[in-house]
Amino acid sequence: MNTNLKGKRILIYSHDSFGLGHLRRCRTIAHALVDHFAGLNVLIISGSPIIGSFDFKSRVDFVRIPGVVKLRGGDYTSLSEHIDLVQTLELRSSIIAQTATTFAPDLFLVDKEPLGLRGEVAITLETLRRKGVQTVLGLRDILDDSVLLKADWENRGTPKDLENYFEEIWVFGVKAMGNPLAGLEVSQRSQEMTVYTGYLKRTIPEMTKAPVSLPTEPFVLVTPGGGGDGETMVDWVLNALESQPRPAIPVVIVLGPFMAQTLRRRFQHRVSHLKGVHVITFDANMELLMDRAAGVVAMGGYNTFCEILSLDKRAVLVPRSTPRMEQTLRARRAASLGLIEMLDSEGDRSPHTMSVALRALERQALPSAAGANALLSGLEVICERVDILLGGGSIHHQDFA
């Protein structure tokens, strides 16, 4: 543990408009930082409506800003029925700016959106830069199809001269999975200041047992992440379990906290007629469940992918392709590297196809056989970069590329 950063403060922005991905990624980074640096404090700004359901380590806290919801078409609306989107964004921007002024961070990490949702952190970025605060943009391994993303960034007015806003760009992945900035016409300097950290390794929470009652023997874990867009995958799995030969072990389905209540009830009713199939809505400690699983069926979001690699689990990914191609691109590239198997939700969705995949899980090679362990350097590299930015070290960007 490094004690040189005692008294330093890091502010992390995560807009969290939909699902659990941004929040869980930022929480993982925050916990790694306070574990590594004695006396360092981290504050997360988040719009997640369920951030209070998660435990946070000492010296990690959060400020929740008014929520927004991403619609199926990719647009946004206010989470509150009594405040329109424009007013909500004004509130969020004001709270972010005031929080940054009061907290006075030494480093500001912006997750995914360079200027925040609809530009809500632009003023804060400019203010902190003038004060000499280190600013960093954090990007997941894959953002979207480059053509779609380029049009999206142009519509939003996202700057291409990212060096004017950030000291560094951290990509939480590896080059073998692609460059998230490819095709966006960002400046050469922006490309040069990019650091590929590797994926964020997940560990098992320090708990004696899982907080939910589930089979004691190994099981197949089915998880659509937050669940707001997991209907297709869960329905496909249930169709297979209802009409085809089953896996030899139990199946546990975690529907996710954002799945619509009507869908949740419908799936729970179907599961009630299936022996050896269990269903729960949500568990904040998914690592505990995945650790006990013999295999995983998931959509392929960033955090679930990190957990699959970290816990070395055989997995079948069933990615979505709308409103973003992120999950599909990640699954295709991971499958090409031999890390997972993939089923195309836009292709043959017969019960037989899923049934074959479920029963073949136990015969798949582990991700470690394809070199997954070497991809999990993310948290160590992030701590090294923070030490350099705040502690005065001197390691060049390309050393971690």
Buried (B, 14 or more C-beta within 10 A) or exposed (E): EBEBBEEBBBBBBBBBBBBBBBBBBBBBBBBBBBBBBEBBBBBBBBBBBBBEEBEBBEBBEBBBBBBBBBEEEEEBBBBBEEBEBEEBBBBBBEBBBEBBEEBEBBBBBBBBBBBBBBBBBBBBBBBBBEEEBBBBBBBBBBBBBBEBBBEBBEEBEBBBEBBEBBBBBBBBBBEEBBBBBEEBEBBEEBBEBBBBBBBBBBEEBEEEEBEBEBEEEEBBBBBBBBBBBBBBBBBBBBBBBBEBEBBEBBBBBBBBBBBEEEBBEBBBEBBEEBEBBBBBBBBBBBBBBBBBBBBBBBBBBBBBBBBBBBBEBBBBBBBBBEBBBBBBBBBBBBBEBBBBBBBBBEEEBBBEBBBBBBBBBBEBEEBEEBEBEEBBBBBBBBBBBBBBBBEEEEEEBEEBE
